[in-house]
Amino acid sequence: MTDGGAERTDLKGMTLPELEEFLSRWGKERYRARQLFRWIYQKHAGDFASMTDLSKELRGILAASCRISGFPAERVEISADGTEKYLFRLEDGEAVESVLIPDEGRRTLCISSQVGCPLLCGFCATGESGFRRNMTSAEIVQQACFAAKRLAEREERLSNVVFMGMGEPLLNVPEVSRAIGILLSQFGFGISGKRVTVSTAGIVPEMLPLALRYPVSIAVSINAAREDLRSNLMPVNRKYPLKEVVAAMRRIPLQSGRKVTAEYVLLAGVNDSAEDALALSRLFRGARIKVNLISYNPHEASPHRAPEAEAVNRFRNILVAGGVQTITRERRGADIRAACGQLRIAPRGNKS
């Protein structure tokens, strides 16, 4: 949390308890941390001089020894459907992408938690572009800061955040957890837990602890109802088999009316048959699990194809007939490569 040679502590990315403990070293009251949180995450302050409800003395101390990190989007692309994709250049030159999706009364930000992804799922551009490192909590939350400020300028509000961008969130639990704490805090972004979704490929040991710690929604990338097929599509299945993943999904505690989401990317001729749908229906029978069907979004060098609409509807109808709540996700942002599975690492210094 320090700034290289300047040795200034970055306050962005600290949880509220961490910030309270940090300020207590100077004998400062707990409520000062709440004030700082509001300035950073609700008023979008980038320096301490503007924090007028802090004493001049405290502002001087903070300015001398602390900083509030932040980076604007290096590039903003806007889809014909209103979806916005942001390319963020991080302080070490690496880059990540995130996506803002407007939908009726919601403004949903899809954020990244790693630079690239190590899981190598066969249908996802992010994994194909490699893995660099985990993101810090400050880098993760800055994506939300940028989007929230941009929305505020047009009198709109960030309402939902989904960890469905680049990376596997449950391989970066400490930093993702800090970011979640900031998103949920009433002094931070004040977003309801049911409006924050963490999507995982099924890192079984981390699923239940995260669900017990935070009242967030959990989504799990399934993509096949057979162990062999899922292992071919998602190598992580060899470490955490489908049977164990579904058992973990069934153990997640849920508030009344809520369900765990199973994400299923439909690949033509691979996992979209009637037999696949029947097997998936049997797999989830009796569980509080809903299925989110996603038609494959093509990207360079991938052998897969999206299924025809008729195949998608057939798959959905079989699940519904089997008693499984099923939603077909609308494709958004495909014309700017912002749809599910299309985000990828930008080369260092590439602004094209």
N, C-alpha and C positions, 0 to 999 in steps of 0.2 A: 504493500500500500504506500510505498514511497516513490518519489519522483527523481530517480537517478541521482545525479550529482547534487541536485538542489536539496535532496533529503527532505522534501516536503511531503507530509502525509496526505494521501488522497482520502477525502471524506466521503466521496461518492462510492457506493458499494458496501459501506458499513451498514449493518443492521442497526436499529434503534438502540438495543441494549449495548452493542459494541461502541456506538457513538457516545452513549451516556457514560460508559466506563472510561472512554478516552478523555472526555471533558472533565471527569472527576479528578484526573491527575493535576489539573489546574485549580481544583477546588470549586468547579462550576456546578451549578444546580442541574438536576435531571431535566428540568423543563427547557433548558437551553438546547439540548439535543432535539427536542420536539420542534423548537423554533427553526433550527438549522434544517431539519428534515423538510419542513414546509417550504422554506426558501429554495432548497435544492430541487424538490420533486413536484411542488405545486406552483411555485412562482418562477421556476426555471432560472434561478440565479446562477451565474457563472463565476461570481467573485463575492468577496465579503463586504466590500464597500457599500453595496446596496442594501445590506441587511440592517435596516434602520432601527429595528427593535432590539438589537444587540448593542451593548455598551461600546463606546469607541475603543476602550481598552481591550475588550475581548476581540473586536474586529481586528485590531492591530496584532494581537497574539496569533490569531488564526491566519492572517495574511502573511505573517513572517514564517510560519512553520507548517502551514497546511495549504492544500489546493483543492479545487473541485474539477476533476478531469471532465473532459467532454470532447467530442469530435462531431462535426456536422457530416451529413451525407456527402460523399465525394460525387455521387451521381444519383439523380432521382429520375426514374422512368415511370410514366403513367400509361396504364393500359386503356384500351377503348372502353372497358367496362368500369373504369374508375379505380381499379386496383393500382397501388403505388409500390414500386420496388426501390429500396434504398441500398446503395453500396457504401459501406463504412470502411474507411481506411484506419486501421488501428495504429497505435503509437509506434509499434515495432515494424510497421510497413505491411503487415498482413491485412487481409480484408475479409469481411463477411457481408452477407446480404440478409435483409429482413423485408417483410411484405405487410403493407397496410391494406386491409380489405374492408371497404364500406358496404354495408348491407342493411337497408332499412334503417332502424334506429341504432344499429350497432356499428362500432368502429373497432375492428379486431386487428391486432398486431401479431404477426407470426415472427418470432424472434429466434436467433441462433444462440447456441450455448457452447459450441466448439468451432474452431477454425478448420473447416472440413469435417470429415467423419471417418472413424476407423472401421466401421462395420461392413462396408463393401456390399451392401444390398444390391442385387443384380439389376434393379429397375430404377435406381436413384443416381442422379448426376452428381450429388454431393460426394458420395463415397468414391466414385470414379475419379474425382479430382484430387483425392488424397486427404491426409490428415496432418495438420501442423501442430496444434496444441489446444488445450482447454482455454476458454475465455475466463477472464476475471469477472467477479460480480459487478464491478464498475462498468466493464465493457458490455456485459449483458444488459444492465439496467439503462445504460446510455441509449440503447436502441429505443426503449420506451420513452426516455426523456425527449429525444429528438421528435418522435412521432407525436407525443402529447403537446409539445410546444407548437408544432406545426398545426395540429388540430385546433389548439386554443386560439391561434391567429385567425381562424375562420369560425370561431365560436362553436366549436365541436369538442367532444371529449372522448378520450381513449376509454373504451368500455370493457374490452376483452383482450387478454393476452394469451397466446398459445405458444408453448415451447415446441414448435413443429418446424423450425427453420433448419439451419445447418447443425449437424451434430447430434449426439445421443446425450440428452440431459442427465441420465442416471449414471453416466461415466464421468460426470463432473458435479457430483452431489454437493460438496461444500459451497461452491460458488453459486450454483443454481439455487440452493437453499437460501443463501443471503439475498439473492435477487427476489425470490418469492416473498421473503419477509418484508422487503421494501414495497413490493407491489401490493401486498395485503394491508400494510399498515395504514391506519386512518390518518397518520401524519405524513405518509408517503403518497402513494397513488390512490389508496383507498378503494381498491378494486375487490369485489366480493370473491371469495374462494371459488364459488361455482363458475366464475367468469375467468378463472385462470386454469388453463389445461396444460398438463405435462404429458407429452407423448413419448413413449419409449418403445424400443424394439423388443422389450421383454428382459430387462436386466433384473432377474428374479429377486436377488438378495436385497435390492434397494427399493422395490415397489411398495411393499407394506410399510416399512419405516417412514417413507416419504408421505404416504397416505395417512399414517397415524399422526405425523407431526404437523401437517398442513391440510386444511379443508379444501384442497384443490381438486379439480376434476382430473381423472386419469384416463389416458387413451393408450391403447397398446396396438402396435403394428403386427397384424397376424398374417394375412396374405396367402395362407394355405391352410387346409384342414388336415393335411397329411404330413407326417414328420419328414419323409424323404423330400417331398416337394418344397417344404418350407426351408429345409437345409440347403437346397439348391438355390433358392431365391435369397435366403438370409443366412449367411454362414454362422451368425450368432446362435442359431437354433441348435448347433452341435454342442454348444456349451450350456444353453438353457433351452431344453426341448419344449416343444409345443405343449405337451402334457403338463409340464411344470409351470409354464407361463399361464395357462388357463386356470390351473389350480390356484395360482397366486392372484389372478384376477377375481376369482370367487371369494378369496379371503379379504379383499379390500372392504373396509367398513364404509357404509353408504348412508347418507341421510335420506329421509323419506322422499321417494319419488325420483331419486337419482340413480344412475346406472354407470357402470364402466363402459367406455367406448372401445370397440374392436374396429380398427381401421383395416380395410381390405382393398388393396389396389388390384383392379381387374385387368388381367393381361390376356389378350386374345389368344385362344388355343392353348393356354397354359394353366389357368386356374379359374376359368369362367364357365365351366360346363355345369349342367344340371346335377351331375354327380358331386361336383365340388360344393355346390350350394346345399345339397342334402347332407353331405358330411359336415359342413359348417353348422347347419341347423342342429344336428345331433350333438355336436361339440358343445354348443351353448345352451342346450335344453335345460330349462329350469333355473338358469343363472340370470342375475340382474345385469345383463350385458346387452348393449345395443350395437348394431353394426353400421359403420359408416362406409358405404361403397364409394370408391374413388376410381374413375376410369383413368387408366394409365396416361400420363402426359409424356409424349415423346421427347427425347433429347439425343444429341449427337452420339454416334457410336453404339447405340443400344439396339439390340435385335428385336425388341418387343414392339407390339402394336396395341393400340386401344381397341377394345371390343366394339362391335356394332351396338347401337341403341337397343335393338331387339334382345341381344344377349344380356345386356345390363338389366333390362326389365324382367326377363325370365329369371335371372339369378335373384333379383329382389323379391319377386313374387313367391319363389320357393321358400325363401327365408321367412317372409311374412306368414305364409301358410303354415310354417312350422312353429309359429308363435314367437319369432324373433323380431323385435322392433328394428326396422331398417330404414336408413336415410341414404339417399343418393346425393353425394356432394356435387354441387354445381362447380363446373370448371371456371376458375377466375385467374386472370392475368397471364394466360398462356401465350399471348402475343408478345409479351415482354420477358418470357421465360421466368415467370414468377409463380407458376402453378406448382402443386405438390410434386416434389421429386425433381424439380428443375434448377434449384439453387446450386451454385458451385463456387469454388474458390477463384477469385480474380488474381492473376499474376501480380507480383509486386510492381507498383508503379504504373500498372496498366489502367488508364483512364478512358479507354475507348468504350 
